[in-house]
Amino acid sequence: MTIRAEYVIGGVLVIALAAGGFLAWGALPAREDTENGPTEQRTLSVAEKNVRYQKAPELVSPDGYINSGGRPITIGEFKGKNVVLIDIWTYSCINCQRTLPYLKTWYETYEKDGLVIIGVHTPEFAFEKVQANVEKAAKEFGLAYPIVLDNEYRTWNAFGNRYWPRKYLIDIDGYIVYDHAGEGAYEETESAIQRALAERAARLGMDMPSRGVSKPSGVVEVAPGGVRSPEVYFGSARNEYLGNGARSVPGPQTLALPETLSGNTLYLGGAWNFDPEYAENVSKGAQMRFIYSAKNVYLVASAPSPVVLTITRDGKPLGAERGADVNEEGEVTVLEDRLYSLIEGAGYGAHVIEIRVETPGLKAYTFTFG
């Protein structure tokens, strides 16, 4: 995987990776990845599993529960009864969002066969700690399975995790028999689910129907090597791609756009105040420019009251390639704390995105690409 960016979140060193999620090194040692399940078809004994696999840790002091009927849930309550898929994610992460159609389909397909999915929402930004925000996002994404809030990274650390998104498959005996970091490997993951459910069915004397590979709707494909721009952070804690201001310096800066731009470099115009997590414009008509190489462009942002952004590409209106959050006039209204789709291109390539911020108050967190 190609390293994208490096920064610190709550004492956790994080590295963003190309089209595969994020890699993070914490204080606790991470276990070795076991991305492939057992190659043999026979069922392993518990003694053999104890040698091959790690016992799944428990959810640690969740900060809230969603889609659980108001009751706390644990991994342990399903041991001996169900197969559990843990999905560690955060709602403004585009890499996580692109995996959700698969998770939804697997839940709809295999819940009746004994699959339990638990989303572990470990936030990247402070606004993702707010339960109401996560609840709203889960509803908009159509997620019906239970989600626990892991605001302090307790469960993240218990699993020794280093990635967003990350999936851990826990068998009927409570062992992690498969895991996968980042996007992709959907057929492989589904095959592992089917194997674990088949073992469960045999153990419980039940029938397990034969199923093919799921084909979810709403999937956004990313071509390998198509995205050649890193995730770009605005906040002073990790704005290493800022091209015309003082990097890693919190507080106000007044910036002028240069005549010549370099690729994969963030340029801001106007008066901005830099918080560790975001940059907030404090002047009317503030500007952003960035030469990216990708197909789609997203912005994670928020505002205390509606702020209108005008988006152009290569000096021209977006037309039919405007993102889902952009109207026909090339404008997007930012208010909620979330990821906004700015450009949905027809193909991969290098372009300049130009954004004019009409009023003060925009809090810009990241550019991400697809």
Secondary structure, 3 states (H helix, E strand, C coil): CCEEEEEEECCEEEEEECCCEEEEECCCCCCCCCCCCCCCCCCCCHHHHHHHCEECCCCCCCCCEECCCCCCCCCHHHCCCCEEEEEEECCCCHHHHCCHHHHHHHHHHHHHHCEEEEEEECCCCHHHHCHHHHHHHHHHHCCCCCEEECCCCHHHHHCCCCEECEEEEECCCCEEEEEEECCCCHHHHHHHHHHHHHHHHHHHCCCCCCCCCCCCCCCCCCCCCCCCCCCEECCCCCCCCECCCCCCCCEEEEECCCCCCCECCEEEEEEEEECCCCEEECCCCEEEEEEEEEEEEEEEEECCCCEEEEEEECCECCHHHECCCCCCCCEEEECCCEEEEEEEEEEEEEEEEEEEECCCCCEEEEEEEC
